[in-house]
Amino acid sequence: MKRCKILVFVAVCLFLLAASGGRVIAQTSPVTDGHLNAINNNFKQNRVTNGFAELDSYGRIQLKGGYEDDRQVDLAFSLAQQVVGVKWVSPVTPDNIRVKEWEKRIGGLFSRARVIKEVGSDAALPGTVRNRYALVVGVGQFKHGLQSLQYTVRDASSFYSFIVNPQGAAFPRNNVYYLTDQTATRDNIVKYLNTIKNQAGPDDLVVIYMSSHGTPPDKFGGVHIVTYDTEVKPRERVWHTAVTENMLKDFVESLRSKRLVMILDTCYSNGAYRSIPGFLPPGGKSLGADDDEGYGISRDYGKRLLGSKDIVTDDAPRKSSSGKSIDSQDGYGKVLLSASSAGEKSWESDTLRNSVFTYYFVDGLKKYNGSVKDAFTYSKPLVSQRVKQEKGSDITQTPQVMSTSDNWNMRITK
């Protein structure tokens, strides 16, 4: 009898392990039938007539049914997050829902893919860096009530000072676009991304740095970048008025330069939206949603952004035959550095008077002659140590990197 009980227990454990994709489900869902009913009632009140919500196998809310367009999906997704928070709403997949607008887009994807392939068909490696262009953004004050950030402008200033330093990186000042607070609007950021896209040639180096809040994860799990004028009412507007994943993806795909370094010191945290009525679920702590719950850039986001199925995520320094790190501007590729991982917050430090990641990353650039990979490898463990030291031993922040090339140790100094 005892043996039968053990076998049943093992079988149940194996089932749970398989159902979770290899991860043991350690937390019971706090989502109740009352939450589900509230969400579906909100759908009806907001004229989401053919869509509905139900529980998935993990006890999360998932969208089902049909939707008129992309914006109605955003509305439904936002209504669900409003009731149970971001953690307990499952990302949307086309298998779950029907959206006529998405079907219309499919035909255009193939023609777009052909254009991109033709533009990027020259597989030759880039030559020596000719020109350098950069966009540096820091947003600490927000027009529509988000909690201010103390050190994002200081982050942007320290990065900007490094790249225009005549003894260091020496980016021509006319080629560096620097936006903070009121000037860091969505339109301005898009304007200068387009300016750089039109200016930079194949052998040029492009650097994009942004420090700000992130939006809640959207229907596909992406965290977008909040600008000075990002709106929060109605709630789904936060995704429509931020710098979105698609905007950055369009920039990456159409950029002629074969050297791009994009640094995002951004994340979503509940605390940033606490003062906005109705944005967070009532009784959120019972759903595991406290102010410090955070979501950074996911690997799936990086894959979509860089447009590469085979992105490199190894952050160990590349070695030469002599065993020394290669410190050269001859590296290449499109690189995304993010301050934290998907389930983490990016922290500011009152001691350092910067965000923790930017402080150590810029310090690494100074120590390693502007070599991006060496600076990242230097900063990563220091970020984790500092966050645990200042915020608590159970708090993690793990910077991550994704690249289209394994030789991405570009040197941004001249």
C-alpha positions, 0 to 999 in steps of 0.5 A: 500500500505504501509503495502504491502511495509513493508511486502515485506521488511520484507520478503527480510530481512528474505531471506537474513538472511536465506541465510547467515546462521543467519548472516545479510550480511552487505557488498556489494561484490566488485567482478566484472565481470572483476575480474571473467573474469581475473580469468578464463583467468588465469585458461586457461593460467595455463592449468586449462582446466576443472575448472572454477570460478563463483560467489556464492550467497554471491558475492564471487568467488567459484571454479567449474568444474573438476581438475586433482589433489590436487595441481591443486586445490591449483593452481586455488585457489591461482590464484583466491586469487591473483585477489580478495584477500583471503576474496572474495574466498569461501572455496572449498567443494567436492559438488562444484568440482570434483577431481579424486585424492580425490576419490581415497583417500576415500577408504583409509580413512576407513582403516586408521580410523580403525587403529586409533580406535584400537590404541586409544581404551583404554579409561582409564584415564592417570595416574600421569605425568611421563615424559614431552616433548616439541617442542618450535618454534619461527620464525622471519626471513624468507628466501624468502622475508616475512616481518620479525617479531620482537618478535616471537623469544622472544616469544619462548624464554620466553616460553622455559625459563618458561618450563625449569626453575628448580623452575617452569615447569622443563621439562628435557632440553634433552626432549625440542627441541628449534628451532628459525629462520634458525633452524626452517625449515619445515624439522626440525619441522617435525623431532622433531614432529616425535621424540616426537611422538616416545618417549612419552607414554600414561602417558606423557605430550607433549607441542607444542608451535609455534610463526610465520606468518601464510599462507593465508587460503587454499582451506578448510579455514585452516591457516598453519604455516610458517617456515624459509624456506617456499616458496612463488613462485609460490604462491601456494607453500606457502601451500606446504612448510609450516607446514600444518594442515594435518602434525599436524593432523597426529601428534595428531592422532598418539601421544600415550600421553593422555595429549597434549597442542598445542599453536599456536601464528600464523595468516595470515596478508596481510602485511606479504606478501606485498613485494612479487610481485604478491602475493596480488591483485592489488588495494587490498584496493578496495577489503577491503584487507589492510595490517592489514586484518588477519585470525587466527585459525578457529574452523573448523580447530581445529575440524579437527586437534583434530579429535573430533566432540564434542570438548570443547570450554568453557574457563571458569575455571573448579570449584571444589565442594568448588568453587575453580579452580582445579589446578592439573596436573591430567587434560588430553586431547588434547588441542589447544590454538590459539592467535586469532580467525578466522577473526583476526590478532595476534598482536605484542606489542612494549610496551610489546616487545612480541606478546600480547597473549604470553606475557599474557599467560606466565604471567598467567602460572607463576601466576597460577603454570603452570595451562594451563586453568587458565593461558588462562582464565587470559590472554584472557581478557587482550589480548583483552584490550591491543590490543584495547588500542594499536591498536585501539578501533575497533581492536579485538583479541580474543584468543580461546581454543578447547579441547577433554576433559572438564577437561583440566586444566593440570599443566605443572609445575612439 
